[in-house]
Amino acid sequence: MRQLLGQLKRAGREVILRARLPFARPRRFDACCCGLSKTGTHSMAGLFVNHRAEHHPDAHRRLELAMAYLKGEVNAASATEVLRRRDHLLGLEMESSTLAGTLIEPMVAACPEKKFILTMRDVYSWCDSWLDHNINDPPAPSSLFGQLDLIRLRVTEFAPTRYDAPLVERGFPSLACYFQLWTSHNTRVLEAVPSTRLLVVKTGEIRDRIPDIARWVEVPPETLRADRAWLFAAPKKHGLLAVLDRSYVRETAERYCGDLMRRYLADDEGHQRLAAPRAVE
């Protein structure tokens, strides 16, 4: 019964969307931020608040689709058709969601005119932010986002080492789970989206790059809200990553993220820490 009620509610929302569609203004631009969670997807939606923008649009439907896609329960062609239909119904000018990156291959095929922005953050501050968020607001294991995290972190494939004890004590999987996700998500986006349709923006430079972002989507820069360029910061920081053995953290980062960090984040503090000597500190 609960599942049926959920289906009816979603069907009702689709009816409302269809009713609005004929009266909606044509899209002035068609863009999508597909960065990993905790890289500025909230902020990117905030920048475009003066336009038709949303963070995690159609989240329930896309969460279900993302999990099925990652598990191989739905093929790319079927996922593409669903995303094409949902994109038409929503009619957004900017959608910003990590789910777009999770579904990036069918997303690119479904929306051939859409431009993409990949927000990228150094793996150290990104992992710290992810851990802070999940300590401050733990997702229920039964929640859709909680289930998605178990899949994309690949928790059964990377067993904890003795150095992961502080993470395990908090109920988290091994550090390798997080670092492989960082590389996997970013690499899939970089490989799936043609370079002519992709703009890479470092998380810490979102505000400074407003002119570039506006030029990319072809809107006046004054229509973007610079005051909303840093949203959803953790209300409390725990510094859990700093508790781990520093040599272990750096070596794990080098193993899973080194090449990508050097290619896109060479000037960041995170890369400098990656390149630091590996002696025990």
C-alpha positions in Angstrom: 0.0 0.0 0.0 2.8 2.4 0.9 4.5 1.7 -2.4 1.2 2.3 -4.3 0.7 5.6 -2.5 4.2 6.7 -3.4 3.5 5.9 -7.1 0.2 7.8 -7.0 2.0 10.9 -5.5 4.6 10.8 -8.2 2.0 10.4 -10.9 0.2 13.4 -9.4 3.3 15.5 -9.6 3.8 14.5 -13.2 0.3 15.6 -14.0 1.0 19.0 -12.5 4.3 19.3 -14.4 2.5 18.4 -17.7 -0.2 21.0 -16.9 2.4 23.7 -16.4 4.6 22.8 -19.3 2.6 24.5 -22.2 2.7 27.8 -20.2 6.4 27.6 -19.2 8.8 30.0 -20.9 11.2 28.3 -23.3 14.6 27.5 -21.7 17.0 30.4 -22.0 19.8 27.8 -21.5 20.2 24.2 -20.7 22.9 23.3 -18.1 23.6 20.7 -15.4 26.1 20.6 -12.6 27.1 16.9 -12.1 29.8 17.1 -9.4 30.2 14.7 -6.6 28.3 15.3 -3.3 30.1 17.9 -1.2 31.8 19.6 -4.1 29.4 22.6 -4.4 26.2 21.2 -6.1 24.1 23.2 -3.6 26.1 26.3 -4.3 25.8 25.9 -8.0 22.0 25.7 -7.7 22.1 28.7 -5.5 24.1 30.7 -8.0 21.3 30.2 -10.5 18.4 31.0 -8.2 17.3 33.8 -10.5 16.7 31.2 -13.2 14.8 27.9 -13.3 17.2 26.0 -11.1 16.9 23.1 -8.6 19.2 21.0 -6.5 18.4 17.3 -6.7 15.4 17.6 -9.0 13.2 14.6 -9.3 15.3 13.0 -6.5 13.2 10.0 -5.7 12.8 8.8 -9.3 16.5 9.4 -10.1 17.7 7.8 -6.9 15.9 4.6 -7.8 17.2 4.8 -11.4 20.8 5.5 -10.3 20.8 2.5 -8.0 19.3 0.2 -10.7 21.8 1.6 -13.2 24.9 1.0 -11.0 23.7 -2.5 -10.2 23.2 -3.3 -13.9 19.4 -3.8 -13.4 18.6 -1.3 -16.1 20.5 -0.8 -19.3 21.8 2.5 -20.7 19.0 2.7 -23.4 16.2 2.4 -20.9 17.9 4.9 -18.5 18.3 7.3 -21.4 14.7 7.2 -22.3 13.6 7.8 -18.6 16.0 10.8 -18.3 14.9 12.2 -21.6 11.2 12.1 -20.5 12.0 13.5 -17.0 14.1 16.3 -18.4 11.3 17.4 -20.8 8.8 17.4 -17.9 11.0 19.4 -15.5 12.1 22.0 -18.1 14.8 23.3 -15.8 17.6 25.6 -17.0 20.0 24.5 -14.3 19.8 21.2 -12.5 22.5 20.5 -10.0 22.9 17.0 -8.5 25.4 14.3 -7.9 22.9 12.0 -9.4 23.5 13.5 -12.8 27.1 12.4 -12.5 26.0 8.9 -11.3 23.9 8.7 -14.4 26.2 10.6 -16.6 26.4 8.2 -19.6 22.6 8.1 -20.2 22.3 11.7 -19.2 24.6 12.9 -22.0 22.7 10.7 -24.5 19.3 11.9 -23.3 20.1 15.6 -23.4 22.3 16.3 -26.5 22.0 20.1 -26.1 22.8 20.2 -22.4 26.0 21.7 -21.1 27.7 20.2 -18.0 29.7 21.7 -15.2 31.8 19.4 -13.1 32.6 20.8 -9.7 35.8 19.2 -8.4 37.3 19.5 -4.9 40.6 18.1 -3.6 40.1 14.6 -2.2 41.2 15.5 1.3 38.8 18.4 2.0 36.1 16.5 0.1 36.4 13.4 2.2 36.5 15.4 5.4 33.3 17.3 4.3 31.5 14.0 3.5 32.4 12.5 6.8 31.4 15.7 8.7 28.0 15.6 6.9 27.3 12.0 7.8 28.3 12.5 11.4 26.2 15.6 11.8 23.2 14.1 9.9 23.5 10.3 9.6 21.5 8.9 6.8 19.1 6.1 7.7 20.4 2.8 6.2 17.0 2.3 4.7 16.9 5.7 3.0 17.5 5.9 -0.7 20.6 8.0 -0.3 21.9 5.6 2.3 21.4 2.7 0.0 23.0 4.6 -2.9 26.1 5.3 -0.8 26.6 1.6 0.0 26.6 0.9 -3.7 28.8 3.7 -5.0 31.3 3.4 -2.1 31.6 -0.3 -3.0 31.9 -1.2 0.7 32.2 -4.9 0.2 35.2 -4.6 -2.1 37.5 -2.6 0.1 38.0 -4.2 3.4 39.2 -1.9 6.3 42.8 -2.0 7.3 44.1 -1.5 10.8 44.6 2.2 9.9 40.9 2.5 9.2 40.0 1.8 12.9 38.9 5.4 13.6 36.5 5.3 10.7 35.2 1.9 11.5 34.5 3.0 15.1 32.3 5.7 13.7 30.4 3.2 11.5 32.2 4.2 8.3 33.8 2.0 5.7 37.5 2.1 4.8 39.2 5.2 3.4 39.8 3.4 0.1 36.0 3.3 -0.4 35.8 7.1 -0.4 38.9 7.8 -2.4 37.9 5.3 -5.2 34.5 7.0 -5.4 36.1 10.4 -5.8 38.2 9.1 -8.7 35.4 7.0 -10.2 32.8 9.7 -10.3 35.1 12.4 -11.7 36.7 10.1 -14.3 33.3 8.9 -15.6 32.1 12.4 -16.1 35.4 13.5 -17.8 35.2 10.5 -20.1 31.5 10.6 -20.9 31.0 14.3 -21.6 32.5 15.7 -24.8 35.0 18.5 -24.0 32.9 20.9 -26.0 30.1 20.4 -23.5 32.0 20.3 -20.2 33.4 23.0 -17.9 35.5 21.9 -14.9 35.3 24.3 -11.9 37.3 23.8 -8.7 35.0 24.1 -5.7 37.0 26.8 -4.0 36.9 28.9 -7.1 33.1 28.9 -7.8 32.6 32.5 -6.7 35.7 33.7 -8.6 34.7 32.0 -11.8 31.2 33.4 -12.0 32.1 35.3 -15.2 33.3 32.1 -16.8 30.2 30.1 -15.6 27.9 32.8 -16.9 29.7 32.9 -20.3 29.6 29.1 -20.5 25.8 29.0 -20.2 25.4 32.3 -22.0 23.6 34.5 -19.4 24.6 37.9 -18.0 26.9 37.4 -15.0 24.9 39.9 -12.9 22.0 37.3 -13.0 24.1 34.9 -10.9 23.9 35.2 -7.1 27.5 35.5 -5.8 26.1 35.6 -2.3 24.9 32.0 -2.7 28.2 30.6 -3.9 29.0 28.8 -0.7 25.9 27.0 0.6 25.4 23.9 2.8 28.7 24.1 4.7 28.9 21.7 7.6 27.5 23.2 10.8 30.1 21.3 12.8 33.5 20.0 11.7 35.0 16.9 13.3 38.4 16.5 11.6 38.1 12.7 11.5 40.5 12.4 8.6 43.2 14.1 10.7 43.0 11.3 13.2 44.1 8.7 10.7 47.8 8.0 10.1 48.9 10.7 7.7 51.2 8.5 5.7 48.4 6.0 5.2 46.1 8.8 4.1 48.6 10.2 1.6 49.5 6.8 0.2 45.9 5.8 -0.2 45.2 9.2 -2.0 48.2 8.6 -4.3 47.0 5.1 -5.1 43.5 6.0 -6.0 43.5 9.7 -6.8 47.1 10.8 -7.6 46.9 11.1 -11.4 43.6 13.0 -11.3 44.7 15.4 -8.6 47.9 16.2 -10.5 46.0 16.8 -13.7 43.2 19.1 -12.4 44.2 20.3 -8.9 47.9 20.8 -9.1 47.7 24.2 -7.5 45.5 23.2 -4.6 46.6 22.7 -1.0 45.3 19.1 -1.2 47.7 18.3 -4.1 50.5 19.9 -2.1 49.8 17.5 0.8 49.6 14.6 -1.6 53.1 15.5 -2.9 54.6 16.0 0.6 57.2 13.5 2.0 55.6 10.3 3.3 57.5 10.0 6.5 55.4 9.4 9.6 54.4 12.7 11.1 
